[in-house]
Amino acid sequence: MPKRVQSKILRMMNYAYINFDVTVKNALLMLQKSGFELREIVKVYHLGVMKLLPLAPAYIFIARKVRQKS
């Protein structure tokens, strides 16, 4: 995401820090490597106007720990 857009989002939300470097792909990969199975992805919009963006500004991943077969 361009730095200019990032700074506007931070000002609008009045939130000091958001890590824009984390990607959905990397987060899902980390879950999988840790032994979790993805159940659902929930998009989070902090402000209604953000629904106009092509991607949600935040996501919640709902996952379940998979049992290891012995």
C-alpha positions in Angstrom: 0.0 0.0 0.0 1.4 3.4 -0.9 2.8 5.4 2.1 0.5 8.3 1.3 -2.6 6.1 1.6 -1.2 4.5 4.8 -0.7 7.9 6.5 -4.2 9.0 5.5 -5.7 5.8 7.0 -3.7 6.3 10.2 -4.9 9.9 10.6 -8.5 8.9 9.9 -8.4 6.2 12.5 -6.4 8.2 15.1 -4.4 5.0 15.8 -0.6 5.4 16.2 0.5 2.1 14.8 -0.7 -0.4 12.2 1.7 -2.9 10.7 1.1 -2.6 6.9 3.8 -5.2 6.1 1.8 -8.2 7.3 0.1 -9.9 4.4 -2.9 -12.2 4.5 -0.9 -14.8 2.6 1.9 -14.8 5.3 -0.5 -14.9 8.2 -2.3 -17.9 6.7 1.0 -19.6 6.1 2.1 -19.1 9.7 -1.3 -20.5 10.9 -0.8 -23.6 8.7 2.8 -24.1 9.8 1.7 -23.9 13.4 -0.8 -26.7 12.9 -4.0 -24.8 12.6 -6.8 -25.3 10.1 -8.6 -22.2 8.8 -12.3 -22.1 9.5 -13.3 -18.6 8.5 -12.0 -15.2 7.5 -13.9 -12.1 8.8 -13.2 -8.7 7.2 -13.0 -5.8 9.6 -13.9 -2.3 8.6 -13.0 0.3 11.2 -14.9 3.0 9.4 -17.9 2.6 7.1 -16.2 4.5 4.3 -13.4 1.9 4.2 -15.8 -0.5 2.6 -15.1 1.4 -0.6 -11.6 0.0 -0.6 -10.9 -3.1 -2.8 -9.5 -5.0 0.3 -10.5 -4.9 3.9 -8.1 -3.0 6.1 -8.1 -5.8 8.7 -9.0 -9.4 9.0 -9.8 -11.9 11.8 -8.8 -15.4 11.1 -10.8 -18.1 12.9 -8.8 -21.3 13.0 -8.8 -24.6 14.9 -5.8 -26.5 16.1 -5.4 -29.8 14.3 -4.5 -32.8 16.3 -1.3 -34.5 15.3 -1.8 -38.2 14.3 0.5 -40.5 16.1 
